[in-house]
Amino acid sequence: MTALPMAGRTCLVLGAGGFIGQALVDRLVEEGGLVRAYGRPPRLRDADPHLDWRGYEFSDESALARAVDGCDYVFHLIGGTLPESANRNPEAEILGSVNRTIHLLDLCRTAGVRKLVFASSGGTVYGIPKHVPIRETMETFPISAYGIAKLTIEKFLYLYEYLHGLNSVALRIANPFGPYQDPGKKQGIIAAAIASIFADRPVEIWGDGTVVRDFIYIDDVISAFIAAAVYDGPERIFNIGSGIGRSINDVVASVGRAMGVEAPRRIYRQGRASDVPVNVLDIALARRELAWAPTADWAGSLRVTAERLKALQAPQPSIRPI
């Protein structure tokens, strides 16, 4: 039997209670990893009582230091805010994301962490692209403070490897979706659309719905994190997406079909300045270097996501999706 890559390795997941963090923790535990969870507990399900929770706030320096000490791998999933709100308070984005990540990097190099894997943003670091699909080597001109913060952290990862030998990889993730994505977080049109349809509310859409995005199922995202952790090649930044562009109107229609609703009701709101018109990622580098590729079926993944959200029967607040 082939040994699982994370078996017996001590892994710290920062942001373990978030959407991606929960799925990553589950996979690491399945693979026999010794998982330390850090962050606020999940909202849509109970936290695993057997999980080793080490702290909640990214700003708690002593708790963070204890969590990092003795780790083989650190998965950094704690973000700042959201693209739109970050533009209203750029200073808070830098203080809450970049500055605290620099402190984390210092802890990782002191502790001798084998590798740090960072969740960057393929949807925001590039800005308005000149060509699609977008390669990792294309220009980066973010139009949100959120994207600037992600890109700045990527540069510090390079600096800390150059100065201190801290091994790291940044994954520029497209628009993830799947079970346990919280529709109340104002992030994720698919989860928000599912919740609205279940509640017999119209789906709220920013702009006219022609914005094109790259959507990727959570299981494929987690496979990319594992592949990046054990990767031993020269690349340090990877796009992680489906490589397929879908308009928001088409996505809402697909969600409706997955739920047996032919034409979901919609409300169109004024578009936002932080939204680029099109974002589709070129994933050729990840295919070649990480031996990774998305495998999830679009329609089937939407059905699984809808069924899980229905089973949770979570309270549904007023939702304005990202």
C-alpha angles and dihedrals in degrees: 000000000000113000116244111245096233098042111130093001121128107235127186116202113197109201092026093159094056128093098267093032094059092051092046092050090051092052094046091051090048089053093052097257120157097237128201113190122208128181140047116326118260117269102209099049139021117270114250104265090211093056119108103241111191104180146323114227124065087213093061098100098183094049090047092051091052091048094051096046112104096008125141096195132023119197109199109204100145109117134187114239130303129295095256098043092043090062090057092055111020093166092059089051092054094044095044098043115018101035094046091047090055088055089050091052090053090052092048095051092046091049094048095240111189095220141348118212114199127201104224126172123259089182097059114023095072098050115196105356124220091210137020139249090046119227124207090247095059123108119281117217107153117200094203133062086231091062092044090053092051092049092047091054089052089056091050090051088057091046094051092049090049095046103031108015094245106163114222144156129201120211114204097208123200121212108316123202138173145100118343094023101142111233089199093065094078089234122106124041092210096057091042092050092049091050092048093050092048089051091047091242126135115260111250115225127187110227124350096315096251093109108119123220139175112238125196130186117243095240090060091049091053092049087055091053092053092046091049093049094057096035113122102184135107102264121098105180127053134179110228113194143104094266088229124111121216128179118235089243090055092046093053090048090051091050089051092052091048088055096042094254112127099195116017114205114250140196118200118214130191112284121252129240092230093060116098114211096236136011123174121156128222105225099183093111093055090047091053103038103030096032084230131138134161113261105174120118112237100221094038092049091052091052093050091048092050093047092051094049090049091051092052091057090199120180109268116223124190103291131207106178129216 
